Amino acid sequence: MIMVLSRMNIENVCELMDTIDSLKIQLLKYGIEKGLDDPNTIQISELLDTYIVMYQKKLAQK
C-alpha cells in the first residue's frame, strides 16, 4: 500500500523526517520488487521528492 499523507498533516520537522524515512523504505521495497519503471515506484518517488522539498523549505525558514 502506498502511503499518501496530506501536506497539512505534517506539523513539524520531526514528523516530516519520519515521513521521508518511511517513504524511502517504501521506495526501496517497490523498486526492488516491481522495478524502477513501475507506476507505484514512480508515484512513491515523486511523493518523496515533494516531502524532501517541504523539509528543505522548513529548514530554510529557521
Secondary structure as GFF3:
##gff-version 3
##sequence-region A 1 62
A	DSSP	three_ten_helix	7	9	.	.	.	ID=ss1
A	DSSP	alpha_helix	13	34	.	.	.	ID=ss2
A	DSSP	alpha_helix	39	61	.	.	.	ID=ss3
###
